[in-house]
């Protein structure tokens, strides 16, 4: 990792120069490398959050939105390959794997698990930055997938018609409830702030109204509204839709 600037880290929270920069989560159990990566990538213009293992990464992913993940393969507990494979089940966030294993089969295994790219240690920091920017550019240029229908247990949401069905029968939703559900369904698996939902559901900036509408939606969709499976709360942020 020659070329990475030295200096004491200032913390573990998102850093950077503007809100328009890509937000990256670095997951590595090596605290020294984690801090070096954070400092170098911040100086390269990215916003960085770090995690020491897969468990901490999952906590960060529940409350923050990321444009790319950098994950070390060899970590105690849940390793990077297993974490990548698990995340791929319900998330399309780009993943770049870091590993000390240089064999081609290891790279193939990482790509088969869902990684977008694979970088072998030791590496040049400039190469890491180039790979990050190439991945982000590909994602930006890729046409957005059109979601036509979302499954929520015995319910399904027809995105084109904006209608919720239980089996063949439509479920009555108020205008505000439908707007709230569709707003969450635009980015399934990604947290949406209560402020954004307030605007989508035309709640006139009243965040309490968003909570009330969410409670009503849960009563209509969830088997147990007190322990929601699909319409989950993201503490400190808002809500997230977790479809099947």
C-alpha positions in Angstrom: 0.0 0.0 0.0 2.8 2.4 -0.8 1.7 5.9 -1.5 -1.1 6.1 1.0 -0.7 9.3 3.1 0.0 8.9 6.8 -1.7 10.8 9.7 -4.0 10.1 12.5 -7.6 9.1 11.6 -10.3 11.5 12.6 -13.2 9.1 13.1 -15.4 6.4 11.6 -18.2 8.5 10.2 -18.8 9.6 6.6 -16.2 12.1 5.5 -15.7 14.2 2.4 -16.1 17.4 0.6 -19.7 17.5 -0.7 -22.9 15.5 -0.5 -22.6 14.8 -4.2 -19.6 12.5 -3.8 -19.9 8.7 -3.8 -20.4 7.2 -0.4 -18.2 4.1 0.1 -18.3 1.5 2.9 -14.9 -0.1 3.6 -15.1 -3.4 5.5 -11.8 -4.8 6.7 -10.7 -6.3 10.1 -7.2 -4.8 9.7 -7.5 -1.5 11.6 -4.3 0.0 10.1 -5.3 -0.8 6.5 -8.8 0.3 7.2 -7.7 3.7 8.4 -5.1 4.1 5.6 -7.8 3.4 3.0 -10.2 5.8 4.6 -7.7 8.6 4.6 -6.5 8.0 1.0 -10.0 7.7 -0.4 -11.3 10.8 1.4 -8.4 12.7 -0.1 -9.4 11.3 -3.5 -12.8 12.9 -3.1 -15.0 10.1 -1.7 -17.2 10.0 1.4 -16.1 7.0 3.6 -17.6 4.9 6.3 -15.7 2.0 7.8 -16.6 -1.3 9.5 -14.3 -3.8 11.2 -16.3 -6.9 10.2 -19.4 -8.2 8.5 -21.6 -7.7 11.5 -20.7 -4.1 11.8 -21.1 -3.7 8.1 -24.7 -5.0 8.3 -25.5 -2.4 11.0 -24.2 0.4 8.8 -26.1 -0.9 5.8 -29.4 -0.8 7.7 -29.1 2.9 8.5 -27.0 4.4 5.6 -27.1 4.3 1.9 -23.8 3.5 0.0 -22.8 3.8 -3.7 -20.1 1.1 -3.4 -18.7 -1.5 -0.9 -15.1 -2.4 -0.5 -14.9 -5.7 1.3 -11.9 -7.7 2.5 -12.2 -11.4 1.8 -10.3 -12.8 4.7 -12.2 -11.7 7.9 -12.9 -13.6 11.1 -16.5 -14.8 11.5 -18.5 -14.2 8.3 -15.9 -13.7 5.5 -16.1 -11.3 2.6 -17.3 -13.9 0.1 -20.2 -15.0 2.3 -21.1 -11.4 3.0 -21.1 -10.6 -0.7 -23.2 -13.6 -1.6 -25.7 -12.7 1.2 -26.0 -9.0 0.2 -26.6 -10.0 -3.4 -29.8 -11.6 -2.5 -31.6 -8.3 -2.1 -29.2 -5.6 -3.1 -27.5 -4.4 -6.3 -24.9 -2.1 -4.6 -21.5 -2.5 -6.4 -19.0 -4.6 -4.5 -15.2 -4.6 -4.9 -13.4 -7.4 -3.1 -9.9 -7.1 -1.6 -7.8 -10.2 -1.0 -4.3 -11.5 -0.5 -5.2 -14.6 -2.5 -4.0 -14.1 -6.1 -5.0 -17.5 -7.7 -7.4 -17.1 -10.6 -9.9 -19.5 -9.0 -10.2 -17.2 -6.0 -11.0 -14.3 -8.3 -13.6 -16.4 -10.2 -15.2 -17.5 -6.9 -15.5 -13.8 -5.8 -17.1 -12.8 -9.1 -19.5 -15.8 -9.0 -20.6 -14.7 -5.5 -21.7 -11.4 -7.0 -18.6 -9.1 -6.7 -18.2 -6.4 -9.5 -14.4 -6.4 -9.3 -11.6 -8.0 -7.4 -8.2 -6.5 -6.4 -5.3 -8.5 -5.0 -3.1 -7.2 -2.1 -0.7 -5.5 -2.2 -2.0 -3.0 -4.7 -1.3 0.6 -5.8 -3.8 3.1 -4.3 -4.2 4.8 -7.6 -5.4 1.5 -9.1 -8.0 1.1 -6.4 -9.3 4.6 -7.1 -9.4 3.9 -10.9 -11.3 0.7 -10.3 -13.8 2.4 -8.0 -14.4 5.2 -10.6 -14.8 2.6 -13.4 -17.4 0.7 -11.4 -19.3 3.9 -10.5 -19.3 5.0 -14.1 -20.6 1.7 -15.3 -23.4 1.9 -12.8 -24.3 5.4 -13.7 -24.4 4.5 -17.4 -26.4 1.3 -17.0 -30.2 1.7 -17.7 -32.2 1.5 -14.6 -34.2 -1.7 -14.2 -37.9 -1.2 -14.5 -39.7 -2.8 -11.6 -43.2 -3.9 -12.7 -44.3 -5.9 -9.7 -43.2 -6.4 -6.1 -44.2 -9.4 -3.9 -45.0 -8.9 -0.3 -46.1 -12.3 1.0 -49.7 -12.9 0.0 -49.8 -9.3 -1.5 -48.3 -8.0 -4.7 -47.9 -4.4 -5.7 -48.5 -3.5 -9.4 -46.1 -0.6 -9.9 -47.5 0.4 -13.3 -51.1 0.6 -12.0 -50.1 1.7 -8.5 -52.5 -0.9 -7.1 -51.9 -3.4 -4.3 -53.5 -6.9 -4.7 -54.2 -9.8 -2.4 -54.5 -12.7 -4.8 -56.8 -11.4 -7.6 -58.5 -8.8 -5.4 -57.4 -5.2 -5.2 -56.7 -3.8 -1.7 -58.2 -0.4 -0.9 -55.5 2.1 -0.1 -56.0 5.8 0.5 -54.2 8.2 -1.8 -51.6 8.9 0.9 -51.1 5.2 1.7 -50.6 4.4 -2.0 -48.2 7.2 -2.5 -46.2 6.2 0.5 -46.0 2.5 -0.6 -45.0 3.4 -4.1 -42.3 5.8 -2.8 -40.7 3.0 -0.9 -41.2 0.5 -3.7 -39.1 2.7 -6.1 -36.0 1.7 -4.2 -36.7 -1.6 -2.5 -34.2 -2.5 0.2 -32.9 1.1 0.4 -33.9 3.3 3.3 -36.0 6.4 2.5 -36.1 9.3 4.9 -39.3 10.4 6.5 -38.8 13.9 4.9 -38.7 12.4 1.4 -41.7 10.2 2.1 -43.6 13.2 3.5 -43.0 15.0 0.1 -44.0 11.9 -1.9 -47.2 11.3 0.1 -48.0 15.1 0.1 -48.1 15.3 3.9 -47.2 19.0 3.9 -43.9 18.3 5.7 -45.7 16.7 8.7 -43.5 13.8 9.6 -46.0 12.6 12.2 -48.5 12.0 9.3 -45.9 9.7 7.6 -45.8 7.6 10.8 -49.6 7.4 11.0 -49.9 6.4 7.3 -47.1 3.8 7.9 -49.0 2.3 10.8 -52.2 2.0 8.7 -50.2 0.4 5.8 -48.7 -2.2 8.2 -52.2 -3.1 9.5 -53.2 -3.9 5.9 -50.1 -5.7 4.8 -48.2 -7.2 7.7 -49.2 -10.4 9.5 -48.0 -8.8 12.8 -47.9 -5.0 12.5 -45.9 -4.7 15.7 -43.1 -6.8 14.2 -43.2 -5.9 10.5 -41.6 -8.1 7.9 -41.9 -5.9 4.8 -42.4 -2.3 6.0 -39.4 -1.9 8.4 -38.3 1.1 10.4 -34.7 2.4 9.9 -33.9 4.2 13.2 -32.8 7.7 12.7 -33.6 7.7 9.0 -37.1 6.6 8.0 -38.5 3.4 6.5 -37.4 0.7 4.1 -39.5 -1.8 2.0 -38.1 -5.3 2.2 -40.0 -7.3 -0.5 -39.7 -11.1 -1.0 
